[in-house]
Amino acid sequence: MPEAKRTQDRFVDFQSQYAFDPQTNVVTMTRDGTTHFDSDVCTPADFVQMRPAIEAIGRYVRAEVIVRSTLVESSNVASQE
């Protein structure tokens, strides 16, 4: 299970959470982010300052989340009978 992440600076708030429910075998992923600027859009200088955080978040959300079932596949069960 991926670890929850949180980053916060002057321009960006981002957090992620992951939960596994063993009873339903469901993984729930929640990712949320907001940006904060002094106006409706950021200035070029603000963008330069926030770019490393935005790029790190982008790499994080593009990373694969691999979920592997621990259940026996039905085709394997049928072949063992």
Z-matrix of the N, CA and C atoms (Angstrom, degrees):
N
C 1 1.450
C 2 1.537 1 108.10
N 3 1.323 2 117.51 1 129.52
C 4 1.470 3 118.71 2 177.88
C 5 1.528 4 111.24 3 -62.72
N 6 1.320 5 114.76 4 151.56
C 7 1.463 6 119.59 5 176.74
C 8 1.526 7 109.45 6 -79.33
N 9 1.327 8 115.78 7 145.82
C 10 1.461 9 120.69 8 174.65
C 11 1.527 10 108.83 9 -64.93
N 12 1.314 11 115.99 10 144.60
C 13 1.468 12 121.21 11 179.74
C 14 1.523 13 109.27 12 -124.45
N 15 1.320 14 115.38 13 150.69
C 16 1.461 15 120.85 14 174.42
C 17 1.523 16 107.59 15 -149.86
N 18 1.312 17 115.25 16 132.08
C 19 1.455 18 120.98 17 174.40
C 20 1.518 19 108.15 18 -137.16
N 21 1.304 20 114.58 19 142.99
C 22 1.461 21 119.30 20 -178.50
C 23 1.524 22 108.13 21 -150.07
N 24 1.318 23 114.75 22 130.85
C 25 1.455 24 120.11 23 171.85
C 26 1.527 25 108.24 24 -145.61
N 27 1.295 26 116.06 25 -167.03
C 28 1.471 27 119.77 26 -176.53
C 29 1.527 28 112.83 27 -58.67
N 30 1.333 29 117.54 28 -32.30
C 31 1.450 30 121.44 29 -172.69
C 32 1.530 31 115.15 30 -106.76
N 33 1.319 32 117.52 31 -26.97
C 34 1.463 33 120.46 32 -169.33
C 35 1.526 34 111.03 33 -133.23
N 36 1.329 35 115.33 34 136.07
C 37 1.472 36 122.89 35 167.78
C 38 1.521 37 106.01 36 -121.17
N 39 1.329 38 116.50 37 127.89
C 40 1.462 39 120.91 38 178.99
C 41 1.517 40 108.78 39 -143.26
N 42 1.329 41 114.81 40 139.24
C 43 1.459 42 118.83 41 174.50
C 44 1.519 43 110.16 42 -148.20
N 45 1.317 44 115.24 43 152.30
C 46 1.453 45 121.19 44 176.21
C 47 1.517 46 108.64 45 -135.50
N 48 1.314 47 114.85 46 150.50
C 49 1.459 48 121.37 47 177.26
C 50 1.520 49 108.43 48 -140.27
N 51 1.305 50 115.83 49 146.41
C 52 1.454 51 122.12 50 179.12
C 53 1.523 52 107.92 51 -133.13
N 54 1.309 53 115.58 52 136.39
C 55 1.467 54 119.62 53 179.20
C 56 1.522 55 109.26 54 -139.82
N 57 1.310 56 115.39 55 141.18
C 58 1.461 57 121.34 56 177.16
C 59 1.519 58 108.53 57 -118.70
N 60 1.318 59 116.14 58 127.65
C 61 1.460 60 121.97 59 176.15
C 62 1.529 61 107.27 60 -103.94
N 63 1.335 62 117.50 61 105.20
C 64 1.465 63 119.63 62 -176.61
C 65 1.531 64 113.38 63 -66.74
N 66 1.309 65 117.72 64 -22.37
C 67 1.465 66 119.55 65 180.00
C 68 1.522 67 111.89 66 -72.66
N 69 1.322 68 116.91 67 -36.50
C 70 1.462 69 120.51 68 179.85
C 71 1.530 70 112.16 69 -103.58
N 72 1.343 71 116.14 70 -8.17
C 73 1.460 72 122.01 71 -178.34
C 74 1.532 73 111.39 72 60.94
N 75 1.328 74 116.36 73 38.91
C 76 1.464 75 122.48 74 -176.96
C 77 1.528 76 109.70 75 -114.59
N 78 1.337 77 115.05 76 132.90
C 79 1.460 78 121.80 77 173.17
C 80 1.515 79 107.35 78 -102.37
N 81 1.323 80 117.06 79 126.36
C 82 1.455 81 122.01 80 177.76
C 83 1.523 82 108.42 81 -110.22
N 84 1.350 83 116.02 82 126.11
C 85 1.458 84 122.08 83 179.41
C 86 1.526 85 107.87 84 -115.47
N 87 1.317 86 115.98 85 128.31
C 88 1.453 87 121.29 86 177.39
C 89 1.522 88 108.27 87 -125.19
N 90 1.329 89 115.60 88 125.23
C 91 1.465 90 121.43 89 177.09
C 92 1.512 91 107.66 90 -130.44
N 93 1.323 92 116.28 91 132.27
C 94 1.458 93 120.28 92 -176.06
C 95 1.521 94 108.91 93 -143.47
N 96 1.322 95 115.94 94 140.05
C 97 1.451 96 119.77 95 178.58
C 98 1.512 97 112.06 96 -149.01
N 99 1.304 98 115.36 97 151.06
C 100 1.462 99 121.55 98 175.82
C 101 1.527 100 108.22 99 -139.62
N 102 1.321 101 114.40 100 155.56
C 103 1.463 102 120.51 101 175.11
C 104 1.519 103 108.73 102 -117.92
N 105 1.331 104 114.77 103 154.94
C 106 1.468 105 120.76 104 -178.45
C 107 1.524 106 109.16 105 -132.49
N 108 1.313 107 115.83 106 119.16
C 109 1.461 108 121.57 107 177.10
C 110 1.518 109 108.66 108 -127.74
N 111 1.321 110 115.32 109 161.72
C 112 1.463 111 120.45 110 177.74
C 113 1.529 112 111.73 111 -75.64
N 114 1.355 113 116.99 112 -14.30
C 115 1.463 114 121.27 113 178.34
C 116 1.524 115 107.87 114 -138.27
N 117 1.322 116 117.51 115 -168.72
C 118 1.466 117 121.01 116 -178.44
C 119 1.528 118 113.14 117 -66.10
N 120 1.312 119 116.86 118 -28.83
C 121 1.470 120 121.53 119 178.52
C 122 1.526 121 108.77 120 -131.07
N 123 1.326 122 115.38 121 160.12
C 124 1.462 123 117.94 122 179.25
C 125 1.519 124 110.16 123 -83.77
N 126 1.290 125 115.53 124 155.45
C 127 1.460 126 121.33 125 176.30
C 128 1.530 127 108.21 126 -82.18
N 129 1.321 128 117.41 127 162.63
C 130 1.470 129 119.08 128 175.28
C 131 1.534 130 112.30 129 -56.88
N 132 1.327 131 117.33 130 -37.88
C 133 1.470 132 120.52 131 179.04
C 134 1.532 133 110.70 132 -66.30
N 135 1.338 134 117.09 133 -40.33
C 136 1.469 135 120.80 134 176.83
C 137 1.524 136 110.45 135 -62.78
N 138 1.332 137 116.28 136 -41.56
C 139 1.466 138 119.96 137 -179.93
C 140 1.528 139 111.28 138 -60.88
N 141 1.320 140 116.99 139 -42.26
C 142 1.466 141 120.56 140 179.06
C 143 1.527 142 110.00 141 -59.27
N 144 1.324 143 116.64 142 -40.28
C 145 1.470 144 120.52 143 -179.25
C 146 1.528 145 112.14 144 -71.37
N 147 1.323 146 117.63 145 -36.14
C 148 1.462 147 119.67 146 -175.51
C 149 1.529 148 113.55 147 -91.04
N 150 1.321 149 117.25 148 -10.63
C 151 1.463 150 120.92 149 -175.43
C 152 1.535 151 114.07 150 -55.48
N 153 1.334 152 120.28 151 -44.90
C 154 1.473 153 118.85 152 179.39
C 155 1.539 154 112.74 153 -58.43
N 156 1.314 155 117.60 154 -40.70
C 157 1.466 156 120.81 155 179.32
C 158 1.521 157 110.86 156 -67.44
N 159 1.321 158 117.54 157 -42.39
C 160 1.467 159 121.38 158 179.56
C 161 1.534 160 109.99 159 -64.21
N 162 1.331 161 117.42 160 -42.20
C 163 1.464 162 120.12 161 179.08
C 164 1.527 163 111.33 162 -65.60
N 165 1.322 164 117.87 163 -39.91
C 166 1.471 165 120.94 164 178.29
C 167 1.524 166 110.76 165 -64.47
N 168 1.312 167 117.53 166 -41.97
C 169 1.464 168 121.14 167 177.48
C 170 1.522 169 109.74 168 -64.35
N 171 1.314 170 117.75 169 -41.60
C 172 1.453 171 121.81 170 179.00
C 173 1.523 172 111.86 171 -60.24
N 174 1.334 173 117.24 172 -43.63
C 175 1.471 174 120.33 173 177.30
C 176 1.523 175 110.24 174 -63.69
N 177 1.311 176 116.20 175 -40.73
C 178 1.465 177 121.00 176 -178.51
C 179 1.538 178 111.37 177 -63.48
N 180 1.329 179 117.62 178 -47.32
C 181 1.468 180 119.31 179 -176.44
C 182 1.529 181 112.35 180 -74.88
N 183 1.338 182 117.58 181 -19.33
C 184 1.470 183 119.91 182 176.00
C 185 1.523 184 112.51 183 -85.93
N 186 1.322 185 116.70 184 -12.91
C 187 1.466 186 119.73 185 -179.06
C 188 1.523 187 110.04 186 -66.09
N 189 1.309 188 115.12 187 146.68
C 190 1.458 189 119.94 188 -179.31
C 191 1.526 190 110.71 189 -72.85
N 192 1.312 191 114.47 190 142.23
C 193 1.457 192 121.48 191 169.61
C 194 1.518 193 104.76 192 -111.89
N 195 1.313 194 116.03 193 113.29
C 196 1.458 195 120.67 194 -176.75
C 197 1.523 196 108.54 195 -99.79
N 198 1.309 197 114.35 196 123.29
C 199 1.457 198 120.69 197 179.15
C 200 1.523 199 107.22 198 -113.94
N 201 1.309 200 115.97 199 122.71
C 202 1.461 201 120.25 200 -179.21
C 203 1.524 202 108.78 201 -115.85
N 204 1.280 203 115.81 202 127.49
C 205 1.454 204 121.09 203 179.82
C 206 1.518 205 109.97 204 -74.15
N 207 1.314 206 115.27 205 143.14
C 208 1.456 207 120.39 206 173.83
C 209 1.522 208 110.38 207 -99.83
N 210 1.330 209 116.53 208 3.31
C 211 1.458 210 121.27 209 178.75
C 212 1.516 211 110.21 210 -80.49
N 213 1.303 212 117.36 211 149.82
C 214 1.461 213 122.25 212 175.95
C 215 1.515 214 107.73 213 -76.83
N 216 1.341 215 116.08 214 130.87
C 217 1.449 216 119.66 215 179.83
C 218 1.530 217 110.00 216 -66.91
N 219 1.334 218 116.65 217 145.07
C 220 1.457 219 120.54 218 -178.02
C 221 1.515 220 111.78 219 -63.04
N 222 1.335 221 119.92 220 -32.47
C 223 1.460 222 121.73 221 179.00
C 224 1.523 223 110.68 222 -65.77
N 225 1.336 224 117.23 223 -35.95
C 226 1.462 225 120.49 224 177.00
C 227 1.513 226 111.60 225 -68.96
N 228 1.315 227 117.31 226 -38.02
C 229 1.456 228 121.81 227 -179.64
C 230 1.534 229 109.15 228 -66.16
N 231 1.326 230 117.09 229 -43.34
C 232 1.458 231 120.97 230 -178.82
C 233 1.525 232 110.63 231 -64.57
N 234 1.324 233 118.09 232 -37.35
C 235 1.457 234 120.12 233 -177.93
C 236 1.519 235 112.17 234 -74.51
N 237 1.343 236 116.94 235 -18.41
C 238 1.460 237 119.54 236 -179.29
C 239 1.528 238 112.40 237 -88.57
N 240 1.319 239 117.89 238 -9.60
C 241 1.475 240 120.81 239 -177.65
C 242 1.499 241 112.48 240 -81.11
